[in-house]
Amino acid sequence: MTDRPRGLFYEDLEEGATYSTKSRTVTEADIVNFAGISGDFNELHMNEEHARKTAFGKRIAHGMLGLAICSGLVQQLDLYNDTLVAFLGLNWGFKKPIFIGDTVYAEQTIKSKRLSKDPQRGIVVLETRLKNQDGEVVQEGERTVMIRTRNAS
């Protein structure tokens, strides 16, 4: 057995490469648990009667819950488990609601990459889309990460 890192190094990531995740269904428990963790008990997420009177017609998942689910789905790709140095930034948009019972998955494309000032690290911009069971983009944006190069000690 070797101590070789799991995941891809900066040099292994190709601009334009796209990866798709597994899917998962958003549940009532997800919303309740996220409300408890975040402290966001907005009636749009927690009160069915209130939500019926909104433009959505029913309760929706927290936008940040969708982002968290997307992050987890992408992590399960095992692309850079041991080679990720840091999460540097996020530019994210919320396009459509996520409802209880929606099944979502993520697509991630390597948009760009460049070496950092430290030759042991590279900066990678990931274009990411969270889609529902109908293939509609519900959230999308760019995440910027720092990835180890092969010569990192």
DRENTORFI-568270 format. One line per field, with one value per residue (C-alpha): residue in three letters; x, y, z; residue number from 1. Coordinates in Angstrom, 1 decimal, decimal comma, always signed. Last residue first. Example, Ala and Ser with C-alpha at 12.3 -4.5 7.8 and 13.67 -1.06 7.14 Angstrom:
REM DRENTORFI-568270
resn	SER:ALA
east	+13,7:+12,3
north	-1,1:-4,5
up	+7,1:+7,8
resi	2:1
//
This chain:
REM DRENTORFI-568270
resn	SER:ALA:ASN:ARG:THR:ARG:ILE:MET:VAL:THR:ARG:GLU:GLY:GLU:GLN:VAL:VAL:GLU:GLY:ASP:GLN:ASN:LYS:LEU:ARG:THR:GLU:LEU:VAL:VAL:ILE:GLY:ARG:GLN:PRO:ASP:LYS:SER:LEU:ARG:LYS:SER:LYS:ILE:THR:GLN:GLU:ALA:TYR:VAL:THR:ASP:GLY:ILE:PHE:ILE:PRO:LYS:LYS:PHE:GLY:TRP:ASN:LEU:GLY:LEU:PHE:ALA:VAL:LEU:THR:ASP:ASN:TYR:LEU:ASP:LEU:GLN:GLN:VAL:LEU:GLY:SER:CYS:ILE:ALA:LEU:GLY:LEU:MET:GLY:HIS:ALA:ILE:ARG:LYS:GLY:PHE:ALA:THR:LYS:ARG:ALA:HIS:GLU:GLU:ASN:MET:HIS:LEU:GLU:ASN:PHE:ASP:GLY:SER:ILE:GLY:ALA:PHE:ASN:VAL:ILE:ASP:ALA:GLU:THR:VAL:THR:ARG:SER:LYS:THR:SER:TYR:THR:ALA:GLY:GLU:GLU:LEU:ASP:GLU:TYR:PHE:LEU:GLY:ARG:PRO:ARG:ASP:THR:MET
east	+6,2:+4,5:+6,1:+2,9:+1,0:-1,4:-4,8:-6,2:-9,9:-12,3:-16,0:-18,0:-21,8:-25,0:-28,2:-31,5:-30,4:-33,1:-32,2:-35,7:-34,5:-33,0:-29,7:-26,8:-24,3:-20,6:-17,9:-14,7:-11,9:-8,5:-5,5:-2,3:+0,0:+3,6:+4,9:+4,0:+3,0:+0,0:-0,1:-3,1:-6,4:-9,6:-13,2:-12,8:-16,4:-18,6:-22,1:-24,2:-27,2:-30,6:-33,7:-36,7:-38,9:-39,1:-38,8:-35,7:-36,5:-35,0:-32,0:-30,0:-26,6:-23,1:-19,7:-17,5:-14,0:-10,7:-11,4:-8,0:-5,2:-7,1:-4,8:-6,0:-9,7:-9,1:-11,4:-13,1:-16,5:-18,1:-16,8:-19,0:-22,1:-21,2:-20,7:-24,0:-25,8:-24,3:-25,4:-28,9:-29,0:-27,9:-30,9:-33,1:-35,5:-38,9:-42,4:-45,4:-47,2:-43,9:-45,3:-46,3:-49,7:-49,0:-45,7:-47,6:-49,8:-46,7:-44,7:-41,0:-39,1:-41,1:-41,8:-38,1:-36,6:-33,0:-31,0:-28,3:-28,0:-31,7:-33,0:-30,6:-32,0:-35,6:-34,8:-32,9:-35,5:-38,2:-36,2:-34,0:-33,4:-29,9:-28,0:-24,6:-22,1:-21,2:-17,7:-16,7:-13,2:-13,0:-9,6:-7,8:-7,0:-4,1:-1,4:-3,2:-3,1:-6,0:-7,3:-6,2:-2,7:-0,1:+0,7:+1,3:+0,0
north	+18,3:+19,7:+18,6:+17,1:+20,3:+20,9:+22,4:+25,8:+26,3:+28,8:+28,1:+29,4:+29,5:+27,7:+26,9:+25,4:+24,4:+22,4:+18,8:+17,6:+15,7:+19,0:+20,5:+22,1:+23,7:+24,2:+26,1:+25,3:+27,9:+26,3:+28,0:+26,0:+25,1:+23,8:+26,5:+29,2:+32,4:+30,4:+28,3:+28,8:+27,0:+27,7:+26,5:+22,9:+21,8:+20,6:+19,0:+18,5:+16,3:+17,0:+14,9:+17,1:+15,5:+18,7:+21,5:+23,3:+26,8:+28,1:+30,2:+30,8:+32,2:+31,7:+33,4:+31,5:+31,8:+30,4:+26,8:+25,6:+23,0:+20,3:+17,4:+14,9:+14,6:+16,1:+14,4:+12,2:+12,6:+12,6:+16,1:+17,3:+15,8:+17,4:+20,9:+20,6:+19,6:+22,7:+25,0:+23,5:+24,0:+27,6:+28,2:+26,9:+24,2:+25,3:+25,0:+25,2:+27,5:+29,0:+32,5:+32,5:+31,8:+28,0:+28,8:+30,2:+27,1:+24,8:+26,6:+25,7:+26,7:+29,8:+30,3:+31,3:+29,0:+29,9:+28,9:+27,4:+23,9:+23,6:+25,0:+22,5:+19,6:+20,6:+21,1:+17,8:+15,9:+17,1:+15,5:+16,5:+13,5:+12,7:+12,4:+11,0:+13,6:+14,7:+15,7:+18,0:+18,5:+21,9:+22,8:+19,6:+18,7:+16,3:+19,0:+20,4:+17,0:+14,6:+12,7:+10,3:+11,1:+8,3:+6,9:+3,5:+0,0
up	-1,0:-4,0:-7,3:-8,6:-8,2:-5,4:-6,1:-5,1:-5,6:-7,3:-7,6:-10,4:-10,7:-11,0:-9,3:-10,5:-14,0:-15,5:-16,5:-15,6:-12,5:-11,2:-12,1:-10,1:-12,4:-11,7:-13,6:-11,8:-11,7:-10,8:-9,2:-9,0:-6,2:-5,8:-8,1:-5,4:-7,3:-8,5:-11,6:-13,8:-14,5:-16,4:-16,8:-15,5:-15,9:-13,1:-13,5:-10,4:-9,6:-8,1:-7,4:-6,4:-3,7:-1,6:-4,0:-5,3:-6,7:-9,9:-10,9:-7,7:-8,7:-7,3:-7,5:-5,0:-3,6:-2,5:-1,4:-0,3:-0,7:-2,7:-3,5:-1,0:-2,0:-5,5:-8,0:-5,5:-7,3:-3,9:-3,3:-6,2:-4,6:-1,3:-2,8:-4,7:-1,5:+0,3:-2,6:-2,5:+1,2:+0,7:-1,5:+1,3:+0,0:-1,2:+0,4:-1,9:-4,3:-5,6:-6,1:-2,4:-0,8:-0,6:+1,2:+4,2:+4,5:+4,1:+6,8:+7,2:+4,0:+3,0:+6,7:+7,2:+9,9:+9,1:+12,2:+10,0:+11,6:+12,6:+9,3:+7,5:+9,5:+8,7:+5,0:+4,7:+6,6:+4,2:+1,5:-1,5:-3,7:-4,7:-8,0:-8,8:-10,1:-13,6:-14,7:-17,5:-18,9:-20,7:-19,2:-18,3:-14,7:-14,4:-14,0:-11,0:-9,3:-9,4:-6,4:-3,7:-2,6:-2,8:+0,6:-0,9:+0,0
resi	153:152:151:150:149:148:147:146:145:144:143:142:141:140:139:138:137:136:135:134:133:132:131:130:129:128:127:126:125:124:123:122:121:120:119:118:117:116:115:114:113:112:111:110:109:108:107:106:105:104:103:102:101:100:99:98:97:96:95:94:93:92:91:90:89:88:87:86:85:84:83:82:81:80:79:78:77:76:75:74:73:72:71:70:69:68:67:66:65:64:63:62:61:60:59:58:57:56:55:54:53:52:51:50:49:48:47:46:45:44:43:42:41:40:39:38:37:36:35:34:33:32:31:30:29:28:27:26:25:24:23:22:21:20:19:18:17:16:15:14:13:12:11:10:9:8:7:6:5:4:3:2:1
//
